[in-house]
Amino acid sequence: MPTLIEVYKKATKKLENIKRDESDIRLLLCEVNHLENMSEFYLKKDEEILDLDRFNSLLERYQKREPVQYIIGKCDFFGSKFNVDRRVLIPRVETEEVALYALRKITSVFGDKKIVLADVCCGSGCIGISLAKHTEISTLFLSDISRDACDVAASNLAFNEISGFVLNGDALKPLIKHNIKVDVIVANPPYILNKNDVQKSVLDYEPHNALFTTDNLDVYRSIIMDAQKVMNDKLLMVFEIGYDLRNKLITLLQELNIPCTFTFRKDMNGNDRIFSILLERTIEA
Ligand SMILES: C[S@@+](CC[C@H](N)C(=O)[O-])C[C@H]1O[C@@H](n2cnc3c(N)ncnc32)[C@H](O)[C@@H]1O
């Protein structure tokens, strides 16, 4: 059998023309030889490949532009590994910024109180599970309208040894149905308005119900409209948003006329990509 480095060199040459990331080929080799990470790849690069046929079939899928995370069934997010397959969106680096922002906001709003957190539109569950690893959470809920996504989220709770409940349903409806009250909602709802903003490999492989919204901003609208039904004394909501949604969301808040404070946060390209809302119950005199 050839060595890992020999197979790697041959594969990169073969893929020269299709402009893909060479580090993905190393990930495929790690998968075939059961290596944990890239450092292990470099340490073991002169060892023989364990199953050349399997590598070739993975490479064939990769040549057809299937995302490497789906091929190996795993992705990295916020320092942890998550199971992913075509039933869920592949967590993006932008979403790591949302998780980090949510962590900071949770501390500034709730101090060291143990919070009840719901990751709505959870997909793989990457945001909620990551937050549960980094902050004090008394109960974690992960919910999604897709039953398939709920199954993947449940597998990720087990895989990451985090306890939590998975609920299936539209926006906040499952929380309302079970009369669950929460302190924090994080959500990365589908937010793409225009199909032309999306690369072909994303369109071909990732679930469309995870990607697209309409001008009506249906999922944001539904969550914000129902928020008061699931809140404790205070409710912090942190949303990932599309680069073109800021003004539409301001209009939506005005239209719904819900008393709240809100902030937008820009990403490193200067686009508003995080939207947070704080609702507080007012004590009536
Ligand atoms: C952009 S993905 C986000 C997945 C994951 N939170 C992440 O950041 O990688 C959006 C998710 O919202 C779910 N979804 C779409 N419409 C929904 C709805 N009305 N209620 C609940 N979940 C919904 C999709 O199934 C998908 O898993």
The ligand as an SDF file (V2000), in Angstrom:
LIG
                    3D

 27 29  0  0  0  0  0  0  0  0999 V2000
  -29.5280   28.0450    8.8520 C   0  0  0  0  0  0  0  0  0  0  0  0
  -29.9780   26.4500    9.5270 S   0  0  0  0  0  0  0  0  0  0  0  0
  -29.1740   26.6010   11.0990 C   0  0  0  0  0  0  0  0  0  0  0  0
  -28.7480   25.2900   11.6950 C   0  0  0  0  0  0  0  0  0  0  0  0
  -27.8200   25.4450   12.9100 C   0  0  0  0  0  0  0  0  0  0  0  0
  -28.4500   26.2330   13.9670 N   0  0  0  0  0  0  0  0  0  0  0  0
  -26.5210   26.1060   12.5080 C   0  0  0  0  0  0  0  0  0  0  0  0
  -26.3210   27.2760   12.8630 O   0  0  0  0  0  0  0  0  0  0  0  0
  -25.7010   25.4500   11.8520 O   0  0  0  0  0  0  0  0  0  0  0  0
  -31.6830   26.7160    9.8350 C   0  0  0  0  0  0  0  0  0  0  0  0
  -32.4360   25.5790   10.5180 C   0  0  0  0  0  0  0  0  0  0  0  0
  -33.7670   26.0520   10.7620 O   0  0  0  0  0  0  0  0  0  0  0  0
  -34.6750   24.9910   10.5710 C   0  0  0  0  0  0  0  0  0  0  0  0
  -35.9930   25.6060   10.3060 N   0  0  0  0  0  0  0  0  0  0  0  0
  -36.4730   26.1260    9.1550 C   0  0  0  0  0  0  0  0  0  0  0  0
  -37.7060   26.6280    9.3350 N   0  0  0  0  0  0  0  0  0  0  0  0
  -38.0100   26.4300   10.6550 C   0  0  0  0  0  0  0  0  0  0  0  0
  -39.1370   26.7310   11.4460 C   0  0  0  0  0  0  0  0  0  0  0  0
  -40.2210   27.3390   10.9400 N   0  0  0  0  0  0  0  0  0  0  0  0
  -39.1190   26.3840   12.7610 N   0  0  0  0  0  0  0  0  0  0  0  0
  -38.0420   25.7500   13.2900 C   0  0  0  0  0  0  0  0  0  0  0  0
  -36.9340   25.4280   12.5740 N   0  0  0  0  0  0  0  0  0  0  0  0
  -36.9170   25.7860   11.2750 C   0  0  0  0  0  0  0  0  0  0  0  0
  -34.0940   24.1970    9.4310 C   0  0  0  0  0  0  0  0  0  0  0  0
  -34.6030   22.8740    9.4470 O   0  0  0  0  0  0  0  0  0  0  0  0
  -32.5950   24.2970    9.7310 C   0  0  0  0  0  0  0  0  0  0  0  0
  -32.1680   23.2050   10.5100 O   0  0  0  0  0  0  0  0  0  0  0  0
  1  2  1  0
  2  3  1  0
  2 10  1  0
  3  4  1  0
  4  5  1  0
  5  6  1  0
  5  7  1  0
  7  8  2  0
  7  9  1  0
 10 11  1  0
 11 12  1  0
 11 26  1  0
 12 13  1  0
 13 14  1  0
 13 24  1  0
 14 15  1  0
 14 23  1  0
 15 16  2  0
 16 17  1  0
 17 18  1  0
 17 23  2  0
 18 19  1  0
 18 20  2  0
 20 21  1  0
 21 22  2  0
 22 23  1  0
 24 25  1  0
 24 26  1  0
 26 27  1  0
M  CHG  2   2   1   9  -1
M  END
$$$$
